[in-house]
């Protein structure tokens, strides 16, 4: 049903960092009019992702996504950012897709549109009433990106604008390998010189022994940078990256991180590789009804033998642990509690902060990143492996938003603020 | 000093914004009571440097929030969230009489915001404590810029993103000529298909030596009207300075143009009726004996159209207007007798019985160049009117603080006026300007 008066759709701000909220407003509709507000994104690997909410305009003909309730769609309720975090592959897409921006120098482009009525499908076959484009950036203006290929290292350094000096962060991803820049770019946009480090080739089952000299050298590269304050460098890890971080924090005699953030980590990995872990525990490797692999039980029970774990009582710096109760690849909460016991036994409670989230899985990413409950992992294996990460979209997205705020506050406090940091926030 | 240097954290949100959007400048982690200067720097397209600064003192938490705290000195004072932009002025040592104008609207205006220790006024050899880069855009993402050369037009069309159709705006600047795009780009970022039209120095005039006639404007109007993404029945016309003269001429007399509304900034209705564009343009030139020169050798053209004629053959007959008219004038306009003309327009419309169509915004201490918000105010600048070889220094007028407030207010009201007349559904109040 065409309207003679077109609605006015706006997104403010139209250009923003990926962790900034926006306001989506539709005006000039007929009063009491049912509409669908829809978001569409074409990823770098050519897949379409979409989200949508069902709204009803008020007496002035307005719909405010920040203030109004969505009655249906990929999210319901009052969800200002639902159009981003509930993005999912359009019907007909391949299974196990993950949305990741690899080129962080350009923004993620999202098309927001408003359609007549409460639609559930075939959005791209209909001309919307209005549509606008919004840019979501990982890099703030003035952030510099520098390829690092020195001392045998492969990574990318992101430097905030300004004279510095700045605190630094070593940014470590997980067993999927490759060079993921998006979090380091975002951290630099918040004032931290950040080095995204590649330590495993992507797509292969990690068989290489983790060589801690490599990480210590990378840490030194950050410290040596003229724009970095050498005694204010921390480490940020996720999954296998957290395991590396625990080792460095507890055992390294060469580096002294100022503080560490570990998401979905494990401190128990008495194997030479992921492959060996799987082989040793095949009987505990389950699959769900979709044949997605659940790795969680392979890490249980947590050994009491300290020689099989990183001795977390030896950490010397503040540590923030972020985990999801519904992590299906690792029993992250149980592992974090085990860490807490070891830290407590060493009389170092003041160094540890744990934050656990219900309904949250393993892949805790920056805010508004679409949640994926299961994705392809180690894509080069045949047959393809799809791993269940866990989490339900709404609580997982809330956890991403909340944990990021806490992480930034923790980093700000320990790396920017007082010379005598406290662990508890 | 090193500890302080390390602590200070500066952020501007949003770091990328449209030219008419506000930002919040926040300094954190300074020592409590720390005196600092917050400074902005911009390198313009024509190679000049502009700066602004405010003097602040951090509170007990070591924070300064420019949107909430007082500047006690600098290029602006008091609580001025956007003072770092509108009070920008050429750095010491610059050539005099510069004007800020962005001609390439496809790239953002880049502004470096920095923090210095203490209350500084000279920045050349100072060390910054922190610094960030801010982008200010005329074009929202998805706005399309389309050069238009058909039918001998020299114009640029800016289309909002989306399927449309959109209401249209025909956008005219003044006696300096050229194709000036930034206001149209910004209008498209707010949902209007806007055509920036060069009508004094279009290619056809440069080629033939002849100025355009009424039909040039009508061709531009028809171009908009027939465009598949423009609502042919919702077209407005907007003009500044001499652009107002043309807008009123068309709004009142054109039989082709059926405007939904008109916006006239810093101009007048004074013009010989039934004259060609050229005749009107020359008319202003020949009255040069009414030109005054200020003590600083600036040209004041304010009196040229005065006194307001009583002869109806010398003014556009605004009593015949059938569409709403928004008149915006600065009471300190030294270039054009806009306030006096506005008064006369009001009286003519009251007598004719169509004054319900008129909205008059008259701003005290405001000059001629009423630009989009946060555009640095220029009281006098070098100007070469079309057809002249002389580069003069022209006095525009206005006092910076009042003029900047007027720009902000006038723009908000202009957008509301355009929305009201070009978008509005009956019985709805369209008021989305909360963040401007």
Interface residues (C-beta under 8 A of the other chain):
Chain A: X5 X6 X8 X9 X10 X12 X13 X14 X15 X16 X17 X20 X23 X25 X27 X28 X29 X30 X31 X60 X61 X109 X113 X127 X128 X129 X130 X131 X132 X133 X134 X135 X137 X140 X141 X142 X160 X161 X162 X163 X165 X191 X229 X232 X412 X416 X417 X419
Chain B: X3 X5 X6 X7 X9 X10 X11 X13 X14 X15 X16 X17 X18 X21 X29 X110 X112 X114 X127 X128 X129 X130 X131 X132 X133 X134 X135 X137 X140 X141 X142 X160 X161 X162 X163 X164 X165 X166 X189 X191 X231 X419 X423 X424 X425 X428 X429 X430 X432 X435
